[in-house]
């Protein structure tokens, strides 16, 4: 079975955040640079539910892992 490929907008929707391009850009601009010693899911701006989604998405190598990795890079 082939893994799904998600877009940033889909990840932001899953996180309960505005998912249009302008809002995504503002979010990334407002929260970068994320210090290198802070794991993405441990960043202080996530709610506990958002952090759990990110942690689970990477930890289980879910179909969200690729786009979560892209968000991690965008915030560095």
PDB file of N, CA, C and O in Angstrom:
ATOM      1  N   UNK A   1       0.836  -1.173   0.000  1.00  0.00           N
ATOM      2  CA  UNK A   1       0.000   0.000   0.000  1.00  0.00           C
ATOM      3  C   UNK A   1       0.883   1.239   0.000  1.00  0.00           C
ATOM      4  O   UNK A   1       1.837   1.326   0.774  1.00  0.00           O
ATOM      5  N   UNK A   2       0.576   2.177  -0.848  1.00  0.00           N
ATOM      6  CA  UNK A   2       1.378   3.381  -0.993  1.00  0.00           C
ATOM      7  C   UNK A   2       0.978   4.415   0.063  1.00  0.00           C
ATOM      8  O   UNK A   2      -0.206   4.603   0.342  1.00  0.00           O
ATOM      9  N   UNK A   3       1.961   5.071   0.636  1.00  0.00           N
ATOM     10  CA  UNK A   3       1.698   6.086   1.653  1.00  0.00           C
ATOM     11  C   UNK A   3       1.087   7.325   1.012  1.00  0.00           C
ATOM     12  O   UNK A   3       1.387   7.660  -0.135  1.00  0.00           O
ATOM     13  N   UNK A   4       0.232   7.994   1.762  1.00  0.00           N
ATOM     14  CA  UNK A   4      -0.373   9.234   1.291  1.00  0.00           C
ATOM     15  C   UNK A   4       0.665  10.352   1.340  1.00  0.00           C
ATOM     16  O   UNK A   4       1.564  10.349   2.180  1.00  0.00           O
ATOM     17  N   UNK A   5       0.526  11.286   0.441  1.00  0.00           N
ATOM     18  CA  UNK A   5       1.402  12.455   0.432  1.00  0.00           C
ATOM     19  C   UNK A   5       0.542  13.658   0.771  1.00  0.00           C
ATOM     20  O   UNK A   5      -0.354  14.030   0.013  1.00  0.00           O
ATOM     21  N   UNK A   6       0.820  14.257   1.906  1.00  0.00           N
ATOM     22  CA  UNK A   6       0.025  15.382   2.383  1.00  0.00           C
ATOM     23  C   UNK A   6       0.738  16.691   2.090  1.00  0.00           C
ATOM     24  O   UNK A   6       1.956  16.735   1.918  1.00  0.00           O
ATOM     25  N   UNK A   7      -0.046  17.746   2.040  1.00  0.00           N
ATOM     26  CA  UNK A   7       0.487  19.090   1.830  1.00  0.00           C
ATOM     27  C   UNK A   7       0.499  19.837   3.156  1.00  0.00           C
ATOM     28  O   UNK A   7      -0.142  19.425   4.123  1.00  0.00           O
ATOM     29  N   UNK A   8       1.234  20.935   3.184  1.00  0.00           N
ATOM     30  CA  UNK A   8       1.268  21.790   4.368  1.00  0.00           C
ATOM     31  C   UNK A   8      -0.143  22.167   4.801  1.00  0.00           C
ATOM     32  O   UNK A   8      -0.478  22.097   5.983  1.00  0.00           O
ATOM     33  N   UNK A   9      -0.954  22.559   3.850  1.00  0.00           N
ATOM     34  CA  UNK A   9      -2.306  23.013   4.192  1.00  0.00           C
ATOM     35  C   UNK A   9      -3.096  21.910   4.893  1.00  0.00           C
ATOM     36  O   UNK A   9      -3.876  22.198   5.801  1.00  0.00           O
ATOM     37  N   UNK A  10      -2.911  20.673   4.496  1.00  0.00           N
ATOM     38  CA  UNK A  10      -3.598  19.557   5.144  1.00  0.00           C
ATOM     39  C   UNK A  10      -3.088  19.361   6.575  1.00  0.00           C
ATOM     40  O   UNK A  10      -3.870  19.090   7.487  1.00  0.00           O
ATOM     41  N   UNK A  11      -1.778  19.498   6.762  1.00  0.00           N
ATOM     42  CA  UNK A  11      -1.212  19.374   8.102  1.00  0.00           C
ATOM     43  C   UNK A  11      -1.733  20.486   9.005  1.00  0.00           C
ATOM     44  O   UNK A  11      -2.109  20.234  10.150  1.00  0.00           O
ATOM     45  N   UNK A  12      -1.757  21.711   8.497  1.00  0.00           N
ATOM     46  CA  UNK A  12      -2.253  22.824   9.290  1.00  0.00           C
ATOM     47  C   UNK A  12      -3.723  22.629   9.643  1.00  0.00           C
ATOM     48  O   UNK A  12      -4.138  22.957  10.755  1.00  0.00           O
ATOM     49  N   UNK A  13      -4.510  22.102   8.719  1.00  0.00           N
ATOM     50  CA  UNK A  13      -5.910  21.803   9.014  1.00  0.00           C
ATOM     51  C   UNK A  13      -6.003  20.745  10.112  1.00  0.00           C
ATOM     52  O   UNK A  13      -6.827  20.868  11.019  1.00  0.00           O
ATOM     53  N   UNK A  14      -5.168  19.710  10.038  1.00  0.00           N
ATOM     54  CA  UNK A  14      -5.159  18.666  11.068  1.00  0.00           C
ATOM     55  C   UNK A  14      -4.793  19.243  12.430  1.00  0.00           C
ATOM     56  O   UNK A  14      -5.276  18.778  13.462  1.00  0.00           O
ATOM     57  N   UNK A  15      -3.935  20.259  12.423  1.00  0.00           N
ATOM     58  CA  UNK A  15      -3.497  20.907  13.659  1.00  0.00           C
ATOM     59  C   UNK A  15      -4.519  21.929  14.163  1.00  0.00           C
ATOM     60  O   UNK A  15      -4.346  22.501  15.239  1.00  0.00           O
ATOM     61  N   UNK A  16      -5.575  22.156  13.390  1.00  0.00           N
ATOM     62  CA  UNK A  16      -6.598  23.123  13.784  1.00  0.00           C
ATOM     63  C   UNK A  16      -6.181  24.562  13.567  1.00  0.00           C
ATOM     64  O   UNK A  16      -6.699  25.474  14.212  1.00  0.00           O
ATOM     65  N   UNK A  17      -5.239  24.764  12.651  1.00  0.00           N
ATOM     66  CA  UNK A  17      -4.723  26.096  12.347  1.00  0.00           C
ATOM     67  C   UNK A  17      -5.242  26.556  10.989  1.00  0.00           C
ATOM     68  O   UNK A  17      -5.605  25.730  10.152  1.00  0.00           O
ATOM     69  N   UNK A  18      -5.281  27.877  10.764  1.00  0.00           N
ATOM     70  CA  UNK A  18      -5.657  28.361   9.434  1.00  0.00           C
ATOM     71  C   UNK A  18      -4.743  27.728   8.384  1.00  0.00           C
ATOM     72  O   UNK A  18      -3.529  27.648   8.577  1.00  0.00           O
ATOM     73  N   UNK A  19      -5.330  27.279   7.275  1.00  0.00           N
ATOM     74  CA  UNK A  19      -4.552  26.487   6.325  1.00  0.00           C
ATOM     75  C   UNK A  19      -4.387  27.119   4.954  1.00  0.00           C
ATOM     76  O   UNK A  19      -4.023  26.436   3.998  1.00  0.00           O
ATOM     77  N   UNK A  20      -4.653  28.421   4.847  1.00  0.00           N
ATOM     78  CA  UNK A  20      -4.395  29.095   3.572  1.00  0.00           C
ATOM     79  C   UNK A  20      -2.918  29.490   3.518  1.00  0.00           C
ATOM     80  O   UNK A  20      -2.249  29.577   4.548  1.00  0.00           O
ATOM     81  N   UNK A  21      -2.427  29.724   2.316  1.00  0.00           N
ATOM     82  CA  UNK A  21      -0.998  29.997   2.123  1.00  0.00           C
ATOM     83  C   UNK A  21      -0.498  31.179   2.951  1.00  0.00           C
ATOM     84  O   UNK A  21       0.579  31.114   3.543  1.00  0.00           O
ATOM     85  N   UNK A  22      -1.282  32.259   2.993  1.00  0.00           N
ATOM     86  CA  UNK A  22      -0.847  33.448   3.730  1.00  0.00           C
ATOM     87  C   UNK A  22      -0.743  33.147   5.230  1.00  0.00           C
ATOM     88  O   UNK A  22       0.217  33.563   5.878  1.00  0.00           O
ATOM     89  N   UNK A  23      -1.712  32.436   5.774  1.00  0.00           N
ATOM     90  CA  UNK A  23      -1.684  32.101   7.207  1.00  0.00           C
ATOM     91  C   UNK A  23      -0.533  31.171   7.540  1.00  0.00           C
ATOM     92  O   UNK A  23       0.111  31.321   8.578  1.00  0.00           O
ATOM     93  N   UNK A  24      -0.273  30.218   6.670  1.00  0.00           N
ATOM     94  CA  UNK A  24       0.853  29.304   6.881  1.00  0.00           C
ATOM     95  C   UNK A  24       2.159  30.081   6.885  1.00  0.00           C
ATOM     96  O   UNK A  24       3.020  29.857   7.736  1.00  0.00           O
ATOM     97  N   UNK A  25       2.306  30.992   5.936  1.00  0.00           N
ATOM     98  CA  UNK A  25       3.509  31.822   5.867  1.00  0.00           C
ATOM     99  C   UNK A  25       3.687  32.671   7.111  1.00  0.00           C
ATOM    100  O   UNK A  25       4.799  32.801   7.623  1.00  0.00           O
ATOM    101  N   UNK A  26       2.590  33.257   7.607  1.00  0.00           N
ATOM    102  CA  UNK A  26       2.665  34.070   8.830  1.00  0.00           C
ATOM    103  C   UNK A  26       3.043  33.212  10.032  1.00  0.00           C
ATOM    104  O   UNK A  26       3.838  33.634  10.872  1.00  0.00           O
ATOM    105  N   UNK A  27       2.478  32.011  10.115  1.00  0.00           N
ATOM    106  CA  UNK A  27       2.798  31.114  11.227  1.00  0.00           C
ATOM    107  C   UNK A  27       4.289  30.786  11.231  1.00  0.00           C
ATOM    108  O   UNK A  27       4.948  30.887  12.266  1.00  0.00           O
ATOM    109  N   UNK A  28       4.809  30.400  10.094  1.00  0.00           N
ATOM    110  CA  UNK A  28       6.227  30.034  10.004  1.00  0.00           C
ATOM    111  C   UNK A  28       7.104  31.242  10.335  1.00  0.00           C
ATOM    112  O   UNK A  28       8.083  31.119  11.071  1.00  0.00           O
ATOM    113  N   UNK A  29       6.756  32.391   9.797  1.00  0.00           N
ATOM    114  CA  UNK A  29       7.540  33.605  10.065  1.00  0.00           C
ATOM    115  C   UNK A  29       7.514  33.958  11.549  1.00  0.00           C
ATOM    116  O   UNK A  29       8.532  34.370  12.105  1.00  0.00           O
ATOM    117  N   UNK A  30       6.357  33.801  12.198  1.00  0.00           N
ATOM    118  CA  UNK A  30       6.205  34.170  13.600  1.00  0.00           C
ATOM    119  C   UNK A  30       6.940  33.224  14.547  1.00  0.00           C
ATOM    120  O   UNK A  30       7.309  33.621  15.653  1.00  0.00           O
ATOM    121  N   UNK A  31       7.156  31.982  14.127  1.00  0.00           N
ATOM    122  CA  UNK A  31       7.704  30.981  15.043  1.00  0.00           C
ATOM    123  C   UNK A  31       9.115  30.507  14.698  1.00  0.00           C
ATOM    124  O   UNK A  31       9.625  29.578  15.324  1.00  0.00           O
ATOM    125  N   UNK A  32       9.734  31.127  13.727  1.00  0.00           N
ATOM    126  CA  UNK A  32      11.095  30.718  13.414  1.00  0.00           C
ATOM    127  C   UNK A  32      12.064  31.765  13.884  1.00  0.00           C
ATOM    128  O   UNK A  32      11.658  32.923  13.991  1.00  0.00           O
ATOM    129  N   UNK A  33      13.261  31.476  14.164  1.00  0.00           N
ATOM    130  CA  UNK A  33      13.843  30.140  14.073  1.00  0.00           C
ATOM    131  C   UNK A  33      13.606  29.352  15.362  1.00  0.00           C
ATOM    132  O   UNK A  33      13.745  29.873  16.468  1.00  0.00           O
ATOM    133  N   UNK A  34      13.257  28.127  15.189  1.00  0.00           N
ATOM    134  CA  UNK A  34      13.118  27.202  16.313  1.00  0.00           C
ATOM    135  C   UNK A  34      14.517  26.749  16.702  1.00  0.00           C
ATOM    136  O   UNK A  34      15.266  26.269  15.851  1.00  0.00           O
ATOM    137  N   UNK A  35      14.883  26.892  17.974  1.00  0.00           N
ATOM    138  CA  UNK A  35      16.237  26.520  18.385  1.00  0.00           C
ATOM    139  C   UNK A  35      16.550  25.061  18.031  1.00  0.00           C
ATOM    140  O   UNK A  35      15.676  24.199  18.118  1.00  0.00           O
ATOM    141  N   UNK A  36      17.775  24.791  17.638  1.00  0.00           N
ATOM    142  CA  UNK A  36      18.140  23.435  17.208  1.00  0.00           C
ATOM    143  C   UNK A  36      17.996  22.374  18.292  1.00  0.00           C
ATOM    144  O   UNK A  36      17.865  21.189  17.985  1.00  0.00           O
ATOM    145  N   UNK A  37      18.020  22.786  19.554  1.00  0.00           N
ATOM    146  CA  UNK A  37      17.912  21.803  20.636  1.00  0.00           C
ATOM    147  C   UNK A  37      16.467  21.524  21.055  1.00  0.00           C
ATOM    148  O   UNK A  37      16.230  20.742  21.975  1.00  0.00           O
ATOM    149  N   UNK A  38      15.498  22.160  20.382  1.00  0.00           N
ATOM    150  CA  UNK A  38      14.082  21.963  20.682  1.00  0.00           C
ATOM    151  C   UNK A  38      13.464  21.089  19.597  1.00  0.00           C
ATOM    152  O   UNK A  38      13.470  21.444  18.418  1.00  0.00           O
ATOM    153  N   UNK A  39      12.933  19.950  20.009  1.00  0.00           N
ATOM    154  CA  UNK A  39      12.229  19.092  19.061  1.00  0.00           C
ATOM    155  C   UNK A  39      10.950  19.785  18.619  1.00  0.00           C
ATOM    156  O   UNK A  39      10.333  20.512  19.397  1.00  0.00           O
ATOM    157  N   UNK A  40      10.554  19.563  17.383  1.00  0.00           N
ATOM    158  CA  UNK A  40       9.384  20.235  16.842  1.00  0.00           C
ATOM    159  C   UNK A  40       8.170  20.072  17.751  1.00  0.00           C
ATOM    160  O   UNK A  40       7.511  21.060  18.075  1.00  0.00           O
ATOM    161  N   UNK A  41       7.868  18.871  18.160  1.00  0.00           N
ATOM    162  CA  UNK A  41       6.677  18.625  18.975  1.00  0.00           C
ATOM    163  C   UNK A  41       6.784  19.229  20.372  1.00  0.00           C
ATOM    164  O   UNK A  41       5.779  19.338  21.074  1.00  0.00           O
ATOM    165  N   UNK A  42       7.989  19.624  20.785  1.00  0.00           N
ATOM    166  CA  UNK A  42       8.185  20.220  22.107  1.00  0.00           C
ATOM    167  C   UNK A  42       8.220  21.743  22.072  1.00  0.00           C
ATOM    168  O   UNK A  42       8.441  22.382  23.101  1.00  0.00           O
ATOM    169  N   UNK A  43       8.006  22.324  20.905  1.00  0.00           N
ATOM    170  CA  UNK A  43       8.007  23.783  20.796  1.00  0.00           C
ATOM    171  C   UNK A  43       6.879  24.355  21.667  1.00  0.00           C
ATOM    172  O   UNK A  43       5.801  23.767  21.749  1.00  0.00           O
ATOM    173  N   UNK A  44       7.124  25.485  22.307  1.00  0.00           N
ATOM    174  CA  UNK A  44       6.161  26.017  23.272  1.00  0.00           C
ATOM    175  C   UNK A  44       4.855  26.534  22.678  1.00  0.00           C
ATOM    176  O   UNK A  44       3.903  26.778  23.420  1.00  0.00           O
ATOM    177  N   UNK A  45       4.787  26.704  21.383  1.00  0.00           N
ATOM    178  CA  UNK A  45       3.588  27.279  20.777  1.00  0.00           C
ATOM    179  C   UNK A  45       2.512  26.255  20.429  1.00  0.00           C
ATOM    180  O   UNK A  45       1.426  26.639  19.994  1.00  0.00           O
ATOM    181  N   UNK A  46       2.783  24.969  20.608  1.00  0.00           N
ATOM    182  CA  UNK A  46       1.778  23.942  20.320  1.00  0.00           C
ATOM    183  C   UNK A  46       0.891  23.708  21.532  1.00  0.00           C
ATOM    184  O   UNK A  46       1.336  23.828  22.674  1.00  0.00           O
ATOM    185  N   UNK A  47      -0.358  23.375  21.276  1.00  0.00           N
ATOM    186  CA  UNK A  47      -1.227  22.888  22.346  1.00  0.00           C
ATOM    187  C   UNK A  47      -0.824  21.441  22.613  1.00  0.00           C
ATOM    188  O   UNK A  47      -0.128  20.846  21.791  1.00  0.00           O
ATOM    189  N   UNK A  48      -1.234  20.863  23.727  1.00  0.00           N
ATOM    190  CA  UNK A  48      -0.920  19.453  23.970  1.00  0.00           C
ATOM    191  C   UNK A  48      -1.439  18.529  22.860  1.00  0.00           C
ATOM    192  O   UNK A  48      -0.766  17.562  22.504  1.00  0.00           O
ATOM    193  N   UNK A  49      -2.608  18.810  22.319  1.00  0.00           N
ATOM    194  CA  UNK A  49      -3.162  17.972  21.246  1.00  0.00           C
ATOM    195  C   UNK A  49      -2.337  18.106  19.967  1.00  0.00           C
ATOM    196  O   UNK A  49      -2.094  17.112  19.283  1.00  0.00           O
ATOM    197  N   UNK A  50      -1.908  19.314  19.643  1.00  0.00           N
ATOM    198  CA  UNK A  50      -1.073  19.522  18.456  1.00  0.00           C
ATOM    199  C   UNK A  50       0.266  18.820  18.618  1.00  0.00           C
ATOM    200  O   UNK A  50       0.743  18.164  17.691  1.00  0.00           O
ATOM    201  N   UNK A  51       0.869  18.953  19.779  1.00  0.00           N
ATOM    202  CA  UNK A  51       2.152  18.298  20.042  1.00  0.00           C
ATOM    203  C   UNK A  51       2.014  16.781  19.918  1.00  0.00           C
ATOM    204  O   UNK A  51       2.895  16.119  19.369  1.00  0.00           O
ATOM    205  N   UNK A  52       0.918  16.235  20.423  1.00  0.00           N
ATOM    206  CA  UNK A  52       0.693  14.789  20.336  1.00  0.00           C
ATOM    207  C   UNK A  52       0.553  14.353  18.890  1.00  0.00           C
ATOM    208  O   UNK A  52       1.096  13.319  18.503  1.00  0.00           O
ATOM    209  N   UNK A  53      -0.168  15.124  18.082  1.00  0.00           N
ATOM    210  CA  UNK A  53      -0.328  14.786  16.666  1.00  0.00           C
ATOM    211  C   UNK A  53       1.030  14.773  15.963  1.00  0.00           C
ATOM    212  O   UNK A  53       1.328  13.856  15.198  1.00  0.00           O
ATOM    213  N   UNK A  54       1.846  15.790  16.223  1.00  0.00           N
ATOM    214  CA  UNK A  54       3.172  15.863  15.598  1.00  0.00           C
ATOM    215  C   UNK A  54       4.065  14.726  16.079  1.00  0.00           C
ATOM    216  O   UNK A  54       4.747  14.087  15.278  1.00  0.00           O
ATOM    217  N   UNK A  55       4.063  14.480  17.348  1.00  0.00           N
ATOM    218  CA  UNK A  55       4.898  13.420  17.916  1.00  0.00           C
ATOM    219  C   UNK A  55       4.486  12.054  17.368  1.00  0.00           C
ATOM    220  O   UNK A  55       5.335  11.250  16.983  1.00  0.00           O
ATOM    221  N   UNK A  56       3.206  11.806  17.337  1.00  0.00           N
ATOM    222  CA  UNK A  56       2.687  10.532  16.836  1.00  0.00           C
ATOM    223  C   UNK A  56       2.958  10.386  15.341  1.00  0.00           C
ATOM    224  O   UNK A  56       3.307   9.303  14.870  1.00  0.00           O
ATOM    225  N   UNK A  57       2.796  11.474  14.605  1.00  0.00           N
ATOM    226  CA  UNK A  57       2.997  11.435  13.155  1.00  0.00           C
ATOM    227  C   UNK A  57       4.414  11.091  12.760  1.00  0.00           C
ATOM    228  O   UNK A  57       4.635  10.446  11.736  1.00  0.00           O
ATOM    229  N   UNK A  58       5.378  11.513  13.558  1.00  0.00           N
ATOM    230  CA  UNK A  58       6.779  11.208  13.273  1.00  0.00           C
ATOM    231  C   UNK A  58       7.177   9.890  13.935  1.00  0.00           C
ATOM    232  O   UNK A  58       7.877   9.071  13.341  1.00  0.00           O
ATOM    233  N   UNK A  59       6.726   9.701  15.157  1.00  0.00           N
ATOM    234  CA  UNK A  59       7.120   8.518  15.913  1.00  0.00           C
ATOM    235  C   UNK A  59       6.696   7.216  15.288  1.00  0.00           C
ATOM    236  O   UNK A  59       7.427   6.227  15.341  1.00  0.00           O
ATOM    237  N   UNK A  60       5.519   7.207  14.696  1.00  0.00           N
ATOM    238  CA  UNK A  60       5.028   5.975  14.066  1.00  0.00           C
ATOM    239  C   UNK A  60       5.372   5.949  12.578  1.00  0.00           C
ATOM    240  O   UNK A  60       4.955   5.040  11.860  1.00  0.00           O
ATOM    241  N   UNK A  61       6.126   6.937  12.118  1.00  0.00           N
ATOM    242  CA  UNK A  61       6.444   7.069  10.697  1.00  0.00           C
ATOM    243  C   UNK A  61       5.162   7.012   9.870  1.00  0.00           C
ATOM    244  O   UNK A  61       5.096   6.365   8.825  1.00  0.00           O
ATOM    245  N   UNK A  62       4.160   7.705  10.372  1.00  0.00           N
ATOM    246  CA  UNK A  62       2.860   7.763   9.716  1.00  0.00           C
ATOM    247  C   UNK A  62       2.971   8.473   8.370  1.00  0.00           C
ATOM    248  O   UNK A  62       4.013   9.021   8.011  1.00  0.00           O
ATOM    249  N   UNK A  63       1.872   8.441   7.650  1.00  0.00           N
ATOM    250  CA  UNK A  63       1.877   9.110   6.350  1.00  0.00           C
ATOM    251  C   UNK A  63       2.023  10.627   6.485  1.00  0.00           C
ATOM    252  O   UNK A  63       2.206  11.320   5.485  1.00  0.00           O
ATOM    253  N   UNK A  64       1.944  11.150   7.721  1.00  0.00           N
ATOM    254  CA  UNK A  64       2.176  12.570   7.966  1.00  0.00           C
ATOM    255  C   UNK A  64       3.654  12.889   8.159  1.00  0.00           C
ATOM    256  O   UNK A  64       4.022  14.064   8.149  1.00  0.00           O
ATOM    257  N   UNK A  65       4.501  11.902   8.333  1.00  0.00           N
ATOM    258  CA  UNK A  65       5.902  12.128   8.706  1.00  0.00           C
ATOM    259  C   UNK A  65       6.635  13.043   7.727  1.00  0.00           C
ATOM    260  O   UNK A  65       7.392  13.917   8.150  1.00  0.00           O
ATOM    261  N   UNK A  66       6.425  12.857   6.448  1.00  0.00           N
ATOM    262  CA  UNK A  66       7.154  13.660   5.459  1.00  0.00           C
ATOM    263  C   UNK A  66       6.810  15.143   5.568  1.00  0.00           C
ATOM    264  O   UNK A  66       7.706  15.987   5.568  1.00  0.00           O
ATOM    265  N   UNK A  67       5.535  15.461   5.659  1.00  0.00           N
ATOM    266  CA  UNK A  67       5.148  16.870   5.733  1.00  0.00           C
ATOM    267  C   UNK A  67       5.478  17.459   7.109  1.00  0.00           C
ATOM    268  O   UNK A  67       5.742  18.658   7.209  1.00  0.00           O
ATOM    269  N   UNK A  68       5.469  16.652   8.157  1.00  0.00           N
ATOM    270  CA  UNK A  68       5.909  17.127   9.477  1.00  0.00           C
ATOM    271  C   UNK A  68       7.400  17.446   9.423  1.00  0.00           C
ATOM    272  O   UNK A  68       7.834  18.444   9.998  1.00  0.00           O
ATOM    273  N   UNK A  69       8.179  16.630   8.755  1.00  0.00           N
ATOM    274  CA  UNK A  69       9.608  16.912   8.580  1.00  0.00           C
ATOM    275  C   UNK A  69       9.812  18.214   7.803  1.00  0.00           C
ATOM    276  O   UNK A  69      10.712  18.993   8.119  1.00  0.00           O
ATOM    277  N   UNK A  70       8.984  18.449   6.794  1.00  0.00           N
ATOM    278  CA  UNK A  70       9.076  19.690   6.028  1.00  0.00           C
ATOM    279  C   UNK A  70       8.761  20.902   6.897  1.00  0.00           C
ATOM    280  O   UNK A  70       9.416  21.938   6.785  1.00  0.00           O
ATOM    281  N   UNK A  71       7.753  20.770   7.768  1.00  0.00           N
ATOM    282  CA  UNK A  71       7.436  21.862   8.686  1.00  0.00           C
ATOM    283  C   UNK A  71       8.604  22.092   9.646  1.00  0.00           C
ATOM    284  O   UNK A  71       8.962  23.236   9.925  1.00  0.00           O
ATOM    285  N   UNK A  72       9.185  21.030  10.140  1.00  0.00           N
ATOM    286  CA  UNK A  72      10.339  21.140  11.020  1.00  0.00           C
ATOM    287  C   UNK A  72      11.461  21.929  10.344  1.00  0.00           C
ATOM    288  O   UNK A  72      12.053  22.815  10.961  1.00  0.00           O
ATOM    289  N   UNK A  73      11.749  21.621   9.116  1.00  0.00           N
ATOM    290  CA  UNK A  73      12.798  22.336   8.383  1.00  0.00           C
ATOM    291  C   UNK A  73      12.420  23.787   8.152  1.00  0.00           C
ATOM    292  O   UNK A  73      13.263  24.676   8.266  1.00  0.00           O
ATOM    293  N   UNK A  74      11.163  24.032   7.829  1.00  0.00           N
ATOM    294  CA  UNK A  74      10.715  25.412   7.562  1.00  0.00           C
ATOM    295  C   UNK A  74      10.836  26.281   8.824  1.00  0.00           C
ATOM    296  O   UNK A  74      11.064  27.487   8.732  1.00  0.00           O
ATOM    297  N   UNK A  75      10.684  25.666   9.985  1.00  0.00           N
ATOM    298  CA  UNK A  75      10.763  26.427  11.234  1.00  0.00           C
ATOM    299  C   UNK A  75      12.203  26.586  11.747  1.00  0.00           C
ATOM    300  O   UNK A  75      12.428  27.281  12.738  1.00  0.00           O
ATOM    301  N   UNK A  76      13.158  25.962  11.097  1.00  0.00           N
ATOM    302  CA  UNK A  76      14.559  26.080  11.538  1.00  0.00           C
ATOM    303  C   UNK A  76      15.160  27.256  10.870  1.00  0.00           C
ATOM    304  O   UNK A  76      16.335  27.555  11.087  1.00  0.00           O
TER     305      UNK A  76
END
